[in-house]
């Protein structure tokens, strides 16, 4: 289970608390990380880093005390802290002969197929020339109100790992493992060393809060593990302050918690559909649901109602069970809902596809064959 010798592409996520110290950026920690990454790259591996810390670094630079909850102030802190963070990475990695590159993301970049493919190609290019990409949410422009925020870098790291086909996601945080209950409250709490599947019991054992400048918690880490699992990517959750922690993980030492990947991972396109934000919902009847569960196309005759406004090619929800790329926009779909497939071409033009969604563009949130 902990044999990582064949892992060639790794994503390392570093939490705010791991990077922080009283003076701001923990320079000694980043230097240690640079040394460990250097050794990985010398073995022929590729490494990407998803780094938190910009808001926390900015808050300390601006002498702001306590949690930063106001959206405008968070953006201000992020804009102030991001260059400080990247400067620290640049100096530490340059000292071991590595070049870092900065990639700032918003959720809409990953949600749009064209920009996602552009991003994927850009990251492949960065890795090809030997740089270490440092990724972070663009907190200066990402706001929950306009729907472009990931919510936390735990989820972002898993999305990155999924979308660039990483083998392993290492999550460096301020906790040493996933526990069966809150270790701060219960003395008999025991670490869970391997999680084969994220069950309801595992979710119940998760906490809810992160540190004052972060937005993550154990539940966000479980969400990340589920995203990575669909891509065939294992995840190790571990205390980032452990000495030489990355090397020890790669060598198979039983530290932290290992979350296993699904045995049959989804294709890259299916993962993109599954993890993209739905722009609307198509409500269908039982017959249509039974058909798509059998890997058949969604036909307009099974459509009952359409919710939201979206264009053809958008990712939408199918009831509450699946996501799909629709071949019709919301206004077009309302015209043909409940009618025979031939109405699509009669009403919308002869060049239009005569189905709402093909099987290859429909992805269930859970296995439809499960009881």
N, C-alpha and C positions, 0 to 999 in steps of 0.2 A: 504493500500500500504506500509506503514511504520511499519507494525507489524512484528518484527523480533524475537518474543519470541520463535518460533519453529526452529530458525536457530541454528544448532548444530556444523557446521564446517565453520570457518571464515578464510579468507585470508586478512591480513592487509598489504597494500603496503605503504611504506614510501619513499617520494622523497628526493633527495639530499638537496634541499633548506630547507626542514623541519628539517633535521638532523644537518645541519651545523650551526656553529657560528664562531666568530672571532678566537677562540682558537682551532677550529677543530671540534671534536665531541661534540654535544650538550648533555652533560651528564644529565642535569636536565630534558631534554625532554625524554630521554630514560628511566630514572627512573619513570617518570610519566606514560609512556607507559607500563612499566613493572607492575605497580600497577593496571592499567586498565585491562591488559591481565590476571593478577592473579585473579581478580574478575570474569572475564568471565569463566575462567577454573573452578573456584569453583562452578559455576552454571551447570557444566557438559558439557561445550562446549569445542571444540578443536580449537586451533588457530595456524595458520602458518603466518610467517612474510616474506614478500619479501622486502628486504632493499637495497636501493640505498646508495650512500655515500662513497664507497671505493675509487673511483678516486678522489673525492673532498677532502677526508681526507688525502689521500696520497700526493696530491698537496700541501696542507697546511703544512704537515710534511716536505716536501722537499723544502718548501718556493718558490713554483712556482706560479707566479702571472698571472692571466688572464686565458682564456679558454685553455684547453688541447686538441688540435686537432690532433697532431701527434700520429699515432697509437702506435709506440714503447713507446712514453712517457706516453700514457694512460695506457699501460700495466705495465709500471714501477710504476706509481702512484697507480694502482689497487693493485699490489703486496705489496706495502708499506702500503696502507690504510686498506686493508682487515683485517689484524690482529688487528689493532687499533680499528676498528669498532666492531669486535667480542669480544674484551676484554671489551669494554664498555657495550655491551649487556650482557656478562657473569656476570659482577659485578652487574649490575642493576637488572637482573632477579634472581640472587642468593639471593639478599637481600630480595626478597619476596617469597623465597622458591622454585623457578622454575629453571629447567635446560634447557639451550639452546643447540641446535645442529646446525652445519653449513652444508649447502648443496650448493655446487657451481655447476652451470649448464652451458652447452653449448647447442645451439639449436639442434645440431645433436643428443644429448641424447634423446630429445623429438621426433625427427623425425624418429628414428629407433624404430620399434615396440618392439624389444627385450629389448633394454636399457630403453625404456620408461616404460615397465612393471616392470623391475628391480627397477627403480626409484620409481614407484608407490608403490611397495611392501616395499621398504625401508622407504618411508615416512609414510606408514601405521604402520610400526614397531615403528618408532620414536613416533608417536602419541599414540600408544598403551601403551608405557612405560611412557607416561606423559611428554615428552620433548616438547619444543617449537622450531620447525624447523625454522631456519633463512636462507632463500634462497636468492641467488644473482647470477647474471651472472658471469661466470668465466672470467672476463675481461682480465686477464693476458694471456689467451690463445685464447680468442674469437676475431676474426678479421673479418671485413666485406669482406675482400679479399678472405678468404677461406670459406665464407658462413656459419660460425658457430655463428654469432652474432644475438641476438634477435633485436638489434637496440635500445631498451630501456626497462627498468624494468616495465613500464606500461603494455606492451604486455606480458612480462614474468609473471607478477602477474595474468593476466587473463588466460593465458595458464595453470598455476599451478592450479588456481581455477577450471578451466574446467576439467582438467585431474584427479583431486583428488575429484571431486564431491562436491565442496564447495557450501554452501547455499548463502553465502554473501561475496562480495569483497568490502572492505573499502579502498578507495584510499586517503591517507593523503598527501596533496600537499600544494602549496603556494597560491592557489586561493580558494575562498570561495564557488564557485558554477560555473556551466555552465551558460553563459549569452547569450542573444539573439543577442548581438553585443559586440564588444570589449569595456569593461568598462573603459579602459585607454584612449580611444579616444572619447567615446560618453557618455555624462553625463546622458542621458536618458536610458542607457542600463539597462535591467532588468534581474534578476536571473531567471533561469528556474528551478523550484523545482522538476518537474517530467518529464522524457523523456520516453514516451511509446515505441517509435520506432525511430531509428536513420535515419532520412530522409535527402534528399539533402539540405533542408533548415538548418537543425541542423549542417550538415557538413560545410556549408558555414559560419556559425557563429563562427566556431572554429578558434583559432589562429594558429601560426606555430612554435613559438620558446619557448625553455625552458630556464633555467638559464645557467650560463657559464660552469658548470661542468656536467650538465645533458644533455640528448639527447631528452627528452620528450617535449611535448606541448599538447595543447588541442586535436589536431587531433589524437595523439597517445592514448589519454585517450578514445576517441570515438571508436578507434579500439579495445581497451581493453573491452569496454562496449559491443561491438558487439560479441566478442569472449565469454564473460561471458554469454550473453543472450542465445546463442545456447545451453548452458549447464544448463539452468534453474536457473542461478545464478544472483541475483540482485547485482547491484553495486552502492555504494554511493561515490560521489566525494565531498570532503569537505576540508576546510582549516585545516591542521593538527595541527596548533598552538591554535585552539579553546580549551578552558579549558575542561578537562574531555570528550573529543570529542567522544571517542569510546562508553563510557557508554551512552551518550546522544543519539547517533544513535540507539543503541540497544533498548533504551526506547521509540523510535519512535518520537523524537523531529524533527521538520521540519528544518533541517539544511543541507546545501549543496544541491546537485542534486542527485536524485534517478533515476537510469536507470533500467527500468523494464526488467524482463527476458521474453523470448518467452514462450507462453502458452504450446507449445509442444516442449520440448527440444529433441535434438538428443541423440542417445545412445553414450556411452563412446567411442566405436569403431568408430562410424561415426564422432565424434568430432576429434578423433585422425587423421583420414584420412583428414578431412577438413582443419585442422590447420598444417599439416605436409608439409614440403617443397617438391614440385614436382620435380622429378628427370628427367623428360622429358615430351613430349606431344605426344598424339596420335590424329591425325586428322581423323575424321570420316565423312561419308556422311549424308545427311538429313534423309534418311530412318533409319539408325542406331541411330541417335539422337532421332528420334521420338520413336523408340523402347525402348531405355533406359529411356526416359521420362515416359514411361508406366510401369516402373519397370521390364523391361526385360533385359536379359544378352546382353553384347556387344559381337557380333560375328566377326570373322576375315573378313567376306565378306563385312562388312561396313567400314573397315579400309582403308583410302586413303594413308596417309603417317605417318612416325614415326620420331620424332625429339628427339635428345639427345641419350645418352647411359645409359641404366639401366638394372638391373637384374630382373628376375621374383620375384614378391613380393614387388616391389617398388611402391611408390605412384607416380602417373603421372597425368597430366592434360588430360582431354578429351575435345578437342577443347579449348574454353575459358570458358566453362560452368560448368564443373564438375571436381572432382578429383576421382581417383579410384585406387585400388590395382590391378595391372595387373598380370595375371597368366603366362605371357610370357615376356621374356627379349626382348630388342629392336632388337637384331639380329634375334631372333626367329620370332618375330612379322613381320619383313620385309619379311621373307620367305613365310608367309601364308597370308599376307595382300591381301584383295580382293578375297580370295578363300573361298570355302565351309569349314565348321567346321571340316569335316572328314580329311581334309589335315593336321590338327594339329597332329593327332595321326599317320598319314601315314609318315609325315616328321620328327616328333620330338619324337615319341615313344608312345606305347599303354597306358602308365600310365599317360599321360598328360591330363589335363582338356581340353575339346573341346570348350571352350569359352575364350575370352580375359579377361573378368571381369564379375562376377556374380552381380545381383542387390544389394545384401547386401554389396558389396564392392564399390559401386558407390554413391557418395555424391555430390549433386548439390550445387554450390556456392550460388544460389538463388532458390527459389521455382519455379520449371519448369512449374507449372500450373498458375503462375501469368501472366497476359497479358503483 
